[in-house]
Amino acid sequence: ASFQPQSHQVELARQAIAFQEKALQSATNLAVQFDELTNSGKRTAIWGGTGKAAAFINQHKLDKQRFPTVIDSDLNKVGTFVPGTGQEILFRDKLVENPVDVILIATQWRAADIVLEIQRNQIQFETILIEYQGKLIDYFQDQHPYRSSKMEAKVPRPQFLTQKMRQRESEELDLN
């Protein structure tokens, strides 16, 4: 029997290698940006400290010495610690009392909700950063799909949600 590479297998391997290279380049770029942020002397808080936010913190080695302030608005998380790195999770009102220069939102898909919460609670800041396509970007200045419709762009919604919303709207029209 002859085992020759099949074209689809070669293409799949090529895509896997390209993905790996891009992921490694993104990690390198982010590490440089995190170092620059630390060296800038700007006071920084990470918003989110459990679940996917904790995974982000651990993946990018955002340790307690360089990034001691981790914030959450969920009172059930306040007073607990970020798994793996050990920062105590503080309530968002800590930022009202002690503002920071930079707020890093660890879960960018929640950024619009978190930004609205920051604004509602009159939390002062210079910059809000999110990770997008392997880089830290400014939530307000840079292009990305995570702003709420009230601000600019919309987060892409799965098709089934769009259909459900249309169905709900038509049902509401029928009731009126």
C-alpha atoms as a printed R data frame, in Angstrom:
    type eleno elety resid chain resno       x      y      z
1   ATOM     1    CA   ALA     A     1   0.000  0.000  0.000
2   ATOM     2    CA   SER     A     2   1.145  3.490 -0.787
3   ATOM     3    CA   PHE     A     3   0.503  6.328  1.616
4   ATOM     4    CA   GLN     A     4   0.776  9.557 -0.326
5   ATOM     5    CA   PRO     A     5  -0.292 12.827  1.267
6   ATOM     6    CA   GLN     A     6  -3.765 13.817  0.204
7   ATOM     7    CA   SER     A     7  -4.222 17.421 -0.923
8   ATOM     8    CA   HIS     A     8  -6.832 18.125  1.780
9   ATOM     9    CA   GLN     A     9  -4.468 16.790  4.457
10  ATOM    10    CA   VAL     A    10  -1.646 18.985  3.194
11  ATOM    11    CA   GLU     A    11  -3.952 22.015  3.198
12  ATOM    12    CA   LEU     A    12  -5.184 21.233  6.722
13  ATOM    13    CA   ALA     A    13  -1.590 20.930  7.957
14  ATOM    14    CA   ARG     A    14  -0.690 24.230  6.247
15  ATOM    15    CA   GLN     A    15  -3.623 25.975  7.953
16  ATOM    16    CA   ALA     A    16  -2.700 24.496 11.345
17  ATOM    17    CA   ILE     A    17   0.885 25.721 11.025
18  ATOM    18    CA   ALA     A    18  -0.287 29.190  9.927
19  ATOM    19    CA   PHE     A    19  -2.657 29.343 12.919
20  ATOM    20    CA   GLN     A    20   0.125 28.320 15.304
21  ATOM    21    CA   GLU     A    21   2.480 30.951 13.883
22  ATOM    22    CA   LYS     A    22  -0.175 33.666 14.174
23  ATOM    23    CA   ALA     A    23  -1.017 32.625 17.758
24  ATOM    24    CA   LEU     A    24   2.655 32.733 18.752
25  ATOM    25    CA   GLN     A    25   3.105 36.141 17.097
26  ATOM    26    CA   SER     A    26  -0.003 37.461 18.887
27  ATOM    27    CA   ALA     A    27   1.292 36.208 22.246
28  ATOM    28    CA   THR     A    28   4.647 37.890 21.589
29  ATOM    29    CA   ASN     A    29   3.006 41.183 20.564
30  ATOM    30    CA   LEU     A    30   0.762 41.158 23.631
31  ATOM    31    CA   ALA     A    31   3.687 40.382 25.964
32  ATOM    32    CA   VAL     A    32   5.515 43.438 24.601
33  ATOM    33    CA   GLN     A    33   2.400 45.604 25.056
34  ATOM    34    CA   PHE     A    34   1.881 44.356 28.632
35  ATOM    35    CA   ASP     A    35   5.541 45.141 29.417
36  ATOM    36    CA   GLU     A    36   5.147 48.617 27.896
37  ATOM    37    CA   LEU     A    37   2.007 49.174 29.967
38  ATOM    38    CA   THR     A    38   3.826 48.118 33.138
39  ATOM    39    CA   ASN     A    39   6.860 50.278 32.327
40  ATOM    40    CA   SER     A    40   4.671 53.303 31.515
41  ATOM    41    CA   GLY     A    41   3.939 53.788 35.203
42  ATOM    42    CA   LYS     A    42   0.227 54.079 34.475
43  ATOM    43    CA   ARG     A    43  -2.031 52.680 37.168
44  ATOM    44    CA   THR     A    44  -3.859 49.745 35.606
45  ATOM    45    CA   ALA     A    45  -6.822 47.634 36.689
46  ATOM    46    CA   ILE     A    46  -7.943 44.411 35.044
47  ATOM    47    CA   TRP     A    47 -11.737 44.072 34.885
48  ATOM    48    CA   GLY     A    48 -12.709 40.438 35.441
49  ATOM    49    CA   GLY     A    49 -10.905 37.790 37.445
50  ATOM    50    CA   THR     A    50 -12.639 34.437 37.128
51  ATOM    51    CA   GLY     A    51 -13.548 32.049 34.339
52  ATOM    52    CA   LYS     A    52 -12.408 33.247 30.923
53  ATOM    53    CA   ALA     A    53 -10.935 36.427 32.421
54  ATOM    54    CA   ALA     A    54  -8.750 34.300 34.723
55  ATOM    55    CA   ALA     A    55  -7.701 32.230 31.717
56  ATOM    56    CA   PHE     A    56  -6.713 35.472 29.931
57  ATOM    57    CA   ILE     A    57  -4.765 36.673 32.992
58  ATOM    58    CA   ASN     A    58  -2.914 33.361 33.290
59  ATOM    59    CA   GLN     A    59  -2.290 32.916 29.565
60  ATOM    60    CA   HIS     A    60  -0.637 36.330 29.371
61  ATOM    61    CA   LYS     A    61   1.167 36.022 32.727
62  ATOM    62    CA   LEU     A    62  -0.459 39.134 34.207
63  ATOM    63    CA   ASP     A    63   1.014 38.497 37.634
64  ATOM    64    CA   LYS     A    64   0.180 40.069 40.975
65  ATOM    65    CA   GLN     A    65   3.384 42.131 41.081
66  ATOM    66    CA   ARG     A    66   2.818 43.931 37.754
67  ATOM    67    CA   PHE     A    67  -1.008 43.922 37.734
68  ATOM    68    CA   PRO     A    68  -2.159 43.895 41.369
69  ATOM    69    CA   THR     A    69  -5.614 45.414 40.821
70  ATOM    70    CA   VAL     A    70  -8.381 43.133 39.563
71  ATOM    71    CA   ILE     A    71 -11.961 44.391 39.582
72  ATOM    72    CA   ASP     A    72 -15.362 42.755 39.207
73  ATOM    73    CA   SER     A    73 -18.918 43.955 39.683
74  ATOM    74    CA   ASP     A    74 -20.214 40.544 40.794
75  ATOM    75    CA   LEU     A    75 -20.326 40.648 44.602
76  ATOM    76    CA   ASN     A    76 -20.044 36.844 44.690
77  ATOM    77    CA   LYS     A    77 -16.542 37.144 43.184
78  ATOM    78    CA   VAL     A    78 -15.379 40.030 45.378
79  ATOM    79    CA   GLY     A    79 -12.949 38.898 48.069
80  ATOM    80    CA   THR     A    80 -11.954 35.791 46.134
81  ATOM    81    CA   PHE     A    81  -8.665 35.462 44.280
82  ATOM    82    CA   VAL     A    82  -7.716 35.056 40.635
83  ATOM    83    CA   PRO     A    83  -6.896 31.366 40.191
84  ATOM    84    CA   GLY     A    84  -3.248 30.857 39.305
85  ATOM    85    CA   THR     A    85  -2.010 34.419 39.888
86  ATOM    86    CA   GLY     A    86  -3.471 35.305 43.279
87  ATOM    87    CA   GLN     A    87  -4.744 38.861 42.896
88  ATOM    88    CA   GLU     A    88  -7.626 39.592 45.241
89  ATOM    89    CA   ILE     A    89 -10.755 40.527 43.285
90  ATOM    90    CA   LEU     A    90 -12.049 43.922 44.395
91  ATOM    91    CA   PHE     A    91 -15.478 45.478 43.891
92  ATOM    92    CA   ARG     A    92 -15.835 48.032 41.088
93  ATOM    93    CA   ASP     A    93 -16.451 50.867 43.584
94  ATOM    94    CA   LYS     A    94 -12.758 50.598 44.511
95  ATOM    95    CA   LEU     A    95 -12.151 52.420 41.200
96  ATOM    96    CA   VAL     A    96 -14.480 55.252 42.245
97  ATOM    97    CA   GLU     A    97 -12.430 55.749 45.404
98  ATOM    98    CA   ASN     A    98  -9.035 55.076 43.759
99  ATOM    99    CA   PRO     A    99  -9.199 55.728 40.014
100 ATOM   100    CA   VAL     A   100  -6.685 54.166 37.645
101 ATOM   101    CA   ASP     A   101  -5.329 55.411 34.338
102 ATOM   102    CA   VAL     A   102  -6.035 52.248 32.353
103 ATOM   103    CA   ILE     A   103  -8.819 49.689 32.627
104 ATOM   104    CA   LEU     A   104  -8.033 46.455 30.798
105 ATOM   105    CA   ILE     A   105 -11.196 44.470 30.057
106 ATOM   106    CA   ALA     A   106 -10.118 40.825 29.986
107 ATOM   107    CA   THR     A   107 -13.272 39.567 28.242
108 ATOM   108    CA   GLN     A   108 -13.675 41.774 25.195
109 ATOM   109    CA   TRP     A   109 -17.047 40.285 24.188
110 ATOM   110    CA   ARG     A   110 -18.450 41.839 27.384
111 ATOM   111    CA   ALA     A   111 -16.747 45.181 26.814
112 ATOM   112    CA   ALA     A   112 -19.866 47.150 25.816
113 ATOM   113    CA   ASP     A   113 -21.723 46.109 28.995
114 ATOM   114    CA   ILE     A   114 -18.696 46.787 31.179
115 ATOM   115    CA   VAL     A   115 -18.089 50.216 29.608
116 ATOM   116    CA   LEU     A   116 -21.734 51.155 30.240
117 ATOM   117    CA   GLU     A   117 -21.343 50.028 33.859
118 ATOM   118    CA   ILE     A   118 -18.154 52.092 34.192
119 ATOM   119    CA   GLN     A   119 -19.956 55.146 32.807
120 ATOM   120    CA   ARG     A   120 -23.085 54.601 34.943
121 ATOM   121    CA   ASN     A   121 -20.939 54.444 38.071
122 ATOM   122    CA   GLN     A   122 -18.884 57.479 37.016
123 ATOM   123    CA   ILE     A   123 -15.601 55.611 37.240
124 ATOM   124    CA   GLN     A   124 -12.782 57.843 36.007
125 ATOM   125    CA   PHE     A   125 -10.115 56.552 33.601
126 ATOM   126    CA   GLU     A   126  -7.860 57.690 30.776
127 ATOM   127    CA   THR     A   127  -8.060 54.604 28.582
128 ATOM   128    CA   ILE     A   128  -9.972 51.357 28.306
129 ATOM   129    CA   LEU     A   129  -8.073 48.572 26.564
130 ATOM   130    CA   ILE     A   130  -9.300 45.298 25.105
131 ATOM   131    CA   GLU     A   131  -7.488 42.547 23.243
132 ATOM   132    CA   TYR     A   132  -8.508 42.280 19.599
133 ATOM   133    CA   GLN     A   133  -6.790 40.246 16.905
134 ATOM   134    CA   GLY     A   134  -3.663 39.729 18.962
135 ATOM   135    CA   LYS     A   135  -3.165 43.342 20.083
136 ATOM   136    CA   LEU     A   136  -4.257 45.591 22.927
137 ATOM   137    CA   ILE     A   137  -6.397 48.322 21.439
138 ATOM   138    CA   ASP     A   138  -8.189 51.409 22.730
139 ATOM   139    CA   TYR     A   139 -11.880 50.601 23.153
140 ATOM   140    CA   PHE     A   140 -12.993 54.067 22.035
141 ATOM   141    CA   GLN     A   141 -10.377 54.990 19.416
142 ATOM   142    CA   ASP     A   142  -9.743 51.751 17.517
143 ATOM   143    CA   GLN     A   143 -11.968 49.724 15.216
144 ATOM   144    CA   HIS     A   144 -13.475 46.510 16.620
145 ATOM   145    CA   PRO     A   145 -16.875 44.774 16.751
146 ATOM   146    CA   TYR     A   146 -17.461 45.074 20.515
147 ATOM   147    CA   ARG     A   147 -19.078 48.502 20.908
148 ATOM   148    CA   SER     A   148 -22.756 48.651 21.743
149 ATOM   149    CA   SER     A   149 -25.179 49.972 19.126
150 ATOM   150    CA   LYS     A   150 -25.503 53.098 21.270
151 ATOM   151    CA   MET     A   151 -21.813 53.837 20.721
152 ATOM   152    CA   GLU     A   152 -20.974 52.763 17.168
153 ATOM   153    CA   ALA     A   153 -20.604 49.209 15.906
154 ATOM   154    CA   LYS     A   154 -22.510 46.104 16.907
155 ATOM   155    CA   VAL     A   155 -21.182 42.803 18.109
156 ATOM   156    CA   PRO     A   156 -22.020 40.254 15.414
157 ATOM   157    CA   ARG     A   157 -25.016 38.184 16.492
158 ATOM   158    CA   PRO     A   158 -25.609 34.567 15.540
159 ATOM   159    CA   GLN     A   159 -28.263 34.219 12.850
160 ATOM   160    CA   PHE     A   160 -30.676 32.312 15.111
161 ATOM   161    CA   LEU     A   161 -30.751 35.235 17.573
162 ATOM   162    CA   THR     A   162 -31.579 37.647 14.773
163 ATOM   163    CA   GLN     A   163 -34.450 35.381 13.703
164 ATOM   164    CA   LYS     A   164 -35.702 35.103 17.298
165 ATOM   165    CA   MET     A   165 -35.672 38.891 17.654
166 ATOM   166    CA   ARG     A   166 -37.617 39.306 14.415
167 ATOM   167    CA   GLN     A   167 -40.138 36.715 15.578
168 ATOM   168    CA   ARG     A   168 -40.489 38.457 18.953
169 ATOM   169    CA   GLU     A   169 -40.965 41.842 17.248
170 ATOM   170    CA   SER     A   170 -43.665 40.456 14.956
171 ATOM   171    CA   GLU     A   171 -45.431 38.865 17.936
172 ATOM   172    CA   GLU     A   172 -45.348 42.222 19.730
173 ATOM   173    CA   LEU     A   173 -46.854 43.907 16.665
174 ATOM   174    CA   ASP     A   174 -49.637 41.305 16.609
175 ATOM   175    CA   LEU     A   175 -50.450 42.074 20.243
176 ATOM   176    CA   ASN     A   176 -50.818 45.811 19.549
